[in-house]
Amino acid sequence: MVDTDPDIDTSPLPPRPRGKHTGRGAVSNLPGRYETWAREAVDDGWHAGDAVADGSIPAAALPTQVIMEQAKSILSRNRSPDLPFDVSLNPYRGCEHGCVYCFARPSHSYLGLSPGLDFESRIYAKINAPALLREELAKISYVPRPIALGVNTDAYQPCEKRLRLTRGVLEVLQACQHPVALITKSALIERDVDLLADMASRRQATVAVTLATLDPVVARTLEPRAAAPARRLRTIRLLADAGIPVAVSVAPVIPFVTEPDLERILAAAAEAGATGASYVVLRLPWEVSPLFREWLEGCFPDRAQRVMNRVREMRGGKDYDAAFGARMRGEGVWADMIRRRFEVAAARLGIAARSNRFRSLDGSRFRPPAAAGGTASGSAGGQLELFPEN
């Protein structure tokens, strides 16, 4: 089922010529990929008419297709020692934010689509996510563990404003008093402060806001349709003022690009009310590496080789090392220097460095859906009525 909203073009995309640029995003497909004002209207800190990095205004918008899918399962279990959570939930596949470094891009290859433009413009919405979650939580065998929401692709990307799948998921979790930890780079999370503040009052909700750089020019090319850096700081402040524990995730740390901002990001986030922090060194798995290197050559030709030299120095001479214990932080002198800078700055600012915010969440009050009573307003029954079959 394809979204029939008149503001989003759902007509079939023309076939792409096969060639060296097929499926790429970032620089090689610059026209139309920076048109935040032509998409779902969200107060993300950018202004209509903002120019892209080279000063031009995109002339044509690449249409976004939002495909409604009936997911077969909704909770993913994780056994990685690098991650602080056991269970995650992602309402969407693909992400319109278009961050060139996104480690989730290769997942679109499993759908027969490209990790480049398709990942950014063909979004799969798990329209039955709230209903599936209720079914999962109602199982006799279910044991409540904090759910990480939006860790693969952002749960608050632009189409969420209308689809409200993340909102529906949160309503289920709130009704069941189930703990949740969210991570986002979108100001749209402010819409759900009512739910999150209520859950946080019982130690059942926490949020991390990702912030890679404070430089709006770098952010505009690196994360073209995510909220502006200053807007994310406002989101941190609003959440913190509402009593919701907020951490800042400094990610990715890119040598000579976002790395110089490390201490300033932590200081700005702490001033806005963040009480915890973490960081992740740039990850370039599979198809992400050529996409990122193309972006790097286009946006920072003067330092592209230096950047990749440092990245490889932290990855055992390769673009990426997926080994547990090294993939998030890297290894070697440069990785140690970043770690030390992070720890010193966090200590100086009085914020928790690499604290496990999941451990602070309380799952002892969990009530299965039947005990919670009723059907959450965000369940799939109500959502599906909005979208007629094609």
C-alpha positions as CSV (number, residue, x, y, z in Angstrom):
1,M,0.0,0.0,0.0
2,V,1.4,3.4,-1.0
3,D,0.6,6.7,0.8
4,T,-2.1,8.6,-1.1
5,D,-1.5,11.9,0.6
6,P,-1.6,14.7,-2.2
7,D,1.5,16.3,-0.8
8,I,3.6,13.3,-1.6
9,D,4.1,12.0,-5.1
10,T,3.3,8.3,-5.1
11,S,3.5,7.8,-8.9
12,P,6.1,5.2,-10.0
13,L,9.6,6.6,-10.3
14,P,11.1,6.5,-13.8
15,P,13.7,3.8,-14.2
16,R,17.2,4.9,-13.5
17,P,20.0,4.4,-16.0
18,R,22.5,1.9,-14.9
19,G,25.9,3.6,-14.4
20,K,28.4,4.7,-11.9
21,H,26.0,7.1,-10.2
22,T,23.1,4.7,-10.0
23,G,21.5,4.8,-6.6
24,R,23.8,7.3,-5.0
25,G,22.8,10.1,-2.7
26,A,24.8,13.1,-1.4
27,V,26.7,15.1,-3.8
28,S,26.2,13.3,-7.1
29,N,22.5,13.8,-6.9
30,L,22.5,17.2,-5.4
31,P,19.5,18.7,-7.2
32,G,16.3,18.0,-5.4
33,R,17.9,16.3,-2.4
34,Y,18.1,19.4,-0.1
35,E,14.5,20.6,-0.5
36,T,13.3,20.3,3.1
37,W,10.7,23.0,2.4
38,A,9.1,20.9,-0.4
39,R,8.4,18.0,2.0
40,E,6.5,17.5,5.2
41,A,6.4,20.8,7.0
42,V,8.3,20.5,10.3
43,D,9.8,23.3,12.3
44,D,13.4,22.0,11.9
45,G,15.3,25.2,12.2
46,W,15.8,25.7,8.5
47,H,14.1,28.3,6.4
48,A,12.4,28.1,3.0
49,G,14.8,29.3,0.5
50,D,17.9,28.3,2.3
51,A,20.7,27.6,-0.2
52,V,22.7,24.4,-0.3
53,A,26.4,24.5,0.4
54,D,27.4,25.7,-3.0
55,G,24.9,28.7,-2.8
56,S,22.4,27.2,-5.3
57,I,18.8,26.6,-4.8
58,P,17.6,23.2,-5.9
59,A,15.3,23.4,-8.9
60,A,13.5,20.2,-8.7
61,A,12.4,17.9,-5.9
62,L,12.9,14.2,-6.0
63,P,9.5,12.8,-4.9
64,T,9.3,10.7,-1.7
65,Q,7.3,7.5,-1.8
66,V,6.0,6.3,1.6
67,I,5.0,2.6,1.3
68,M,2.7,1.3,3.9
69,E,3.6,-2.2,4.9
70,Q,2.1,-4.8,7.3
71,A,5.1,-5.9,9.3
72,K,5.3,-9.5,10.5
73,S,7.2,-8.6,13.7
74,I,8.1,-5.4,15.5
75,L,10.7,-6.0,18.2
76,S,14.3,-6.8,17.3
77,R,16.5,-8.6,19.8
78,N,20.2,-7.6,20.1
79,R,23.1,-9.4,21.6
80,S,25.9,-7.0,20.7
81,P,28.2,-6.1,23.7
82,D,28.6,-2.7,22.1
83,L,25.0,-1.7,22.7
84,P,23.4,-0.9,26.0
85,F,20.0,-2.3,25.1
86,D,18.5,-5.8,24.3
87,V,15.4,-4.8,22.4
88,S,14.7,-2.2,19.7
89,L,11.8,-1.0,17.7
90,N,11.9,0.9,14.4
91,P,8.5,2.1,12.9
92,Y,10.2,3.0,9.6
93,R,12.7,1.5,7.1
94,G,14.7,4.1,5.2
95,C,15.0,7.7,6.4
96,E,14.2,10.9,4.7
97,H,16.8,12.8,6.8
98,G,19.4,11.7,4.2
99,C,22.4,11.7,6.5
100,V,25.3,10.6,4.2
101,Y,27.0,8.6,7.0
102,C,24.0,6.6,8.1
103,F,25.0,3.1,9.0
104,A,21.5,1.8,8.2
105,R,21.7,2.6,4.5
106,P,22.8,-0.9,3.5
107,S,19.6,-2.4,4.9
108,H,17.7,-1.1,1.9
109,S,19.8,-3.5,-0.2
110,Y,17.8,-6.3,1.3
111,L,14.7,-4.8,-0.3
112,G,16.3,-4.7,-3.7
113,L,16.7,-1.0,-3.4
114,S,19.8,1.3,-3.4
115,P,21.4,2.4,-0.1
116,G,21.7,5.9,-1.8
117,L,18.7,7.7,-3.1
118,D,16.2,4.9,-2.5
119,F,17.1,4.8,1.2
120,E,16.3,8.5,1.4
121,S,13.2,8.6,-0.9
122,R,11.5,5.3,-0.6
123,I,10.3,5.0,3.0
124,Y,8.6,1.9,4.4
125,A,6.1,2.6,7.2
126,K,5.2,-0.3,9.5
127,I,1.6,0.8,9.7
128,N,0.6,-1.9,12.1
129,A,3.5,-1.2,14.5
130,P,1.3,-0.2,17.5
131,A,-1.0,-3.2,17.1
132,L,2.0,-5.6,16.8
133,L,3.6,-4.1,19.9
134,R,0.4,-4.7,21.8
135,E,0.3,-8.3,20.7
136,E,3.9,-8.8,21.8
137,L,3.4,-7.2,25.2
138,A,0.3,-9.3,25.8
139,K,2.2,-12.6,25.4
140,I,2.4,-14.6,28.6
141,S,6.1,-15.2,28.0
142,Y,6.9,-11.5,27.6
143,V,9.5,-10.1,30.0
144,P,9.7,-6.3,30.0
145,R,13.0,-4.9,29.0
146,P,13.6,-1.2,28.1
147,I,12.9,-0.7,24.4
148,A,15.2,1.4,22.3
149,L,13.0,3.3,19.9
150,G,14.4,4.7,16.6
151,V,17.9,3.4,16.7
152,N,18.2,2.2,13.1
153,T,16.2,4.9,11.3
154,D,14.8,8.0,13.0
155,A,11.4,7.4,14.5
156,Y,10.6,11.2,14.0
157,Q,11.5,11.6,10.4
158,P,9.2,14.0,8.4
159,C,6.4,11.5,7.5
160,E,5.8,10.7,11.2
161,K,4.1,14.1,11.5
162,R,1.1,12.6,9.6
163,L,1.4,8.9,10.1
164,R,1.9,9.2,13.9
165,L,3.2,5.6,14.2
166,T,5.8,6.6,16.8
167,R,3.1,8.4,18.7
168,G,0.9,5.2,18.6
169,V,3.8,3.1,19.9
170,L,4.4,5.5,22.8
171,E,0.7,5.4,23.7
172,V,0.9,1.6,23.9
173,L,4.0,1.8,26.1
174,Q,2.5,4.5,28.3
175,A,-0.7,2.6,28.9
176,C,1.4,-0.5,29.8
177,Q,3.9,1.5,31.9
178,H,6.7,0.0,29.8
179,P,10.1,1.7,29.8
180,V,11.4,3.2,26.6
181,A,14.6,5.1,25.4
182,L,14.4,7.2,22.3
183,I,17.1,8.7,20.1
184,T,16.5,11.3,17.4
185,K,17.8,14.3,15.6
186,S,14.3,15.7,14.9
187,A,12.5,18.5,16.6
188,L,9.2,16.6,16.0
189,I,9.8,14.7,19.2
190,E,8.5,17.8,21.0
191,R,5.0,16.9,19.8
192,D,5.1,13.9,22.2
193,V,6.3,15.7,25.3
194,D,3.0,15.1,27.0
195,L,3.5,11.3,26.8
196,L,7.2,11.4,27.5
197,A,6.9,13.7,30.6
198,D,4.3,11.5,32.1
199,M,6.4,8.4,31.5
200,A,9.6,10.1,32.8
201,S,7.8,11.0,36.0
202,R,7.8,7.2,36.7
203,R,11.3,6.7,35.3
204,Q,9.9,5.0,32.2
205,A,11.3,7.3,29.5
206,T,14.6,8.9,28.5
207,V,15.8,10.6,25.3
208,A,19.1,11.1,23.5
209,V,19.4,13.8,20.9
210,T,22.1,13.3,18.2
211,L,24.3,16.2,17.5
212,A,27.3,15.8,15.2
213,T,28.3,19.5,14.7
214,L,27.3,23.0,15.7
215,D,28.2,24.3,12.2
216,P,25.0,24.8,10.2
217,V,26.8,24.7,6.9
218,V,28.4,21.4,7.6
219,A,25.2,20.0,9.0
220,R,23.2,21.1,5.9
221,T,25.3,19.0,3.7
222,L,26.0,16.1,6.1
223,E,22.5,15.7,7.4
224,P,20.4,17.6,4.7
225,R,16.9,17.1,6.1
226,A,17.5,16.7,9.8
227,A,16.9,19.6,12.2
228,A,19.5,22.4,12.3
229,P,22.0,22.2,15.2
230,A,20.6,25.2,17.0
231,R,17.1,23.7,16.7
232,R,18.2,20.4,18.3
233,L,19.6,22.4,21.2
234,R,16.2,24.0,21.7
235,T,14.7,20.5,21.7
236,I,17.1,19.4,24.4
237,R,16.1,22.4,26.5
238,L,12.4,21.8,26.0
239,L,12.6,18.1,27.0
240,A,14.8,18.9,30.0
241,D,12.4,21.6,31.2
242,A,9.6,19.1,30.9
243,G,11.4,16.8,33.4
244,I,12.5,14.3,30.7
245,P,16.1,13.0,31.1
246,V,18.1,14.0,28.0
247,A,21.5,12.9,26.8
248,V,23.4,14.2,23.8
249,S,24.9,11.7,21.4
250,V,27.9,13.2,19.6
251,A,27.8,11.2,16.4
252,P,29.5,10.7,14.2
253,V,32.9,12.0,15.2
254,I,34.6,12.6,11.9
255,P,38.3,13.6,12.0
256,F,38.9,17.2,10.8
257,V,35.2,17.7,10.0
258,T,33.0,17.3,13.1
259,E,35.8,16.2,15.5
260,P,36.9,19.8,16.3
261,D,33.4,20.5,17.6
262,L,33.5,17.8,20.3
263,E,34.0,19.9,23.4
264,R,31.7,22.7,22.1
265,I,28.9,20.3,21.5
266,L,29.1,18.9,25.0
267,A,29.2,22.4,26.5
268,A,26.2,23.6,24.4
269,A,24.2,20.5,25.2
270,A,25.0,20.7,29.0
271,E,24.0,24.4,29.0
272,A,20.7,23.3,27.3
273,G,20.0,20.8,30.1
274,A,21.5,17.5,28.9
275,T,22.7,15.4,31.8
276,G,24.4,12.6,29.9
277,A,26.5,12.1,26.8
278,S,28.0,9.5,24.5
279,Y,29.9,9.5,21.3
280,V,30.4,7.3,18.2
281,V,33.3,7.4,15.8
282,L,32.4,7.5,12.1
283,R,31.3,4.1,10.9
284,L,31.5,3.2,7.2
285,P,30.0,-0.3,6.7
286,W,29.5,-1.7,3.2
287,E,27.9,0.8,0.7
288,V,28.2,3.7,3.2
289,S,31.9,4.0,2.5
290,P,31.8,5.0,-1.2
291,L,28.8,7.3,-0.5
292,F,30.7,9.1,2.3
293,R,33.9,9.3,0.4
294,E,32.0,10.9,-2.6
295,W,30.5,13.4,-0.2
296,L,33.9,14.1,1.4
297,E,35.6,14.7,-1.9
298,G,32.8,17.1,-3.0
299,C,32.4,19.1,0.2
300,F,36.0,18.9,1.7
301,P,38.4,18.2,-1.1
302,D,41.2,20.1,0.7
303,R,41.2,17.5,3.6
304,A,39.5,14.4,2.2
305,Q,42.7,12.3,2.1
306,R,43.6,13.4,5.7
307,V,40.2,12.5,6.9
308,M,40.3,9.0,5.4
309,N,43.8,8.5,6.6
310,R,42.7,9.1,10.2
311,V,39.6,7.0,9.8
312,R,41.7,4.1,8.5
313,E,44.2,4.6,11.3
314,M,41.3,4.0,13.8
315,R,40.1,1.0,11.8
316,G,43.2,-1.1,11.5
317,G,44.0,0.3,8.0
318,K,40.5,-0.3,6.6
319,D,37.5,2.0,6.0
320,Y,35.6,0.0,8.7
321,D,36.2,-2.7,11.3
322,A,33.0,-4.3,12.5
323,A,34.7,-6.1,15.4
324,F,32.9,-5.9,18.8
325,G,34.6,-3.5,21.1
326,A,36.1,-1.4,18.3
327,R,33.4,-0.6,15.9
328,M,31.8,2.2,17.9
329,R,35.0,3.8,19.3
330,G,37.9,2.8,17.0
331,E,41.4,1.9,18.1
332,G,44.8,3.5,18.2
333,V,46.3,6.8,19.1
334,W,43.5,8.9,17.4
335,A,40.7,6.9,19.0
336,D,42.4,7.2,22.4
337,M,42.8,11.0,22.0
338,I,39.1,11.4,21.1
339,R,38.1,9.2,24.1
340,R,40.2,11.2,26.5
341,R,39.0,14.6,25.2
342,F,35.4,13.4,25.6
343,E,35.9,12.1,29.1
344,V,37.7,15.3,30.3
345,A,35.1,17.6,28.8
346,A,32.2,15.6,30.2
347,A,33.8,15.6,33.7
348,R,34.5,19.4,33.5
349,L,30.8,20.0,32.6
350,G,29.4,17.7,35.2
351,I,27.6,15.4,32.7
352,A,27.7,11.6,32.8
353,A,30.0,10.2,30.2
354,R,28.8,7.0,28.5
355,S,26.3,6.4,31.3
356,N,23.9,3.6,30.6
357,R,20.6,5.5,30.6
358,F,18.7,2.2,30.1
359,R,19.6,1.1,33.6
360,S,17.8,4.1,35.1
361,L,14.5,3.0,33.6
362,D,12.0,1.2,35.7
363,G,10.1,-1.8,34.3
364,S,8.7,-3.0,37.6
365,R,5.3,-1.4,37.0
366,F,4.7,-3.1,33.7
367,R,1.1,-4.1,33.0
368,P,0.3,-6.3,30.0
369,P,-2.2,-4.7,27.6
370,A,-5.2,-6.6,28.9
371,A,-4.5,-5.3,32.4
372,A,-3.8,-1.8,31.1
373,G,-7.3,-1.8,29.6
374,G,-8.6,-0.5,26.3
375,T,-6.8,-0.1,22.9
376,A,-4.2,2.6,22.5
377,S,-5.5,5.3,20.2
378,G,-2.4,4.8,18.1
379,S,-3.1,1.2,17.3
380,A,-3.2,0.0,13.7
381,G,-7.0,-0.4,13.6
382,G,-7.4,3.4,13.6
383,Q,-4.3,4.1,11.5
384,L,-5.2,1.8,8.7
385,E,-8.6,3.5,8.2
386,L,-6.7,6.6,7.0
387,F,-5.1,4.7,4.0
388,P,-7.4,3.1,1.5
389,E,-6.2,0.1,-0.4
390,N,-4.7,0.8,-3.9
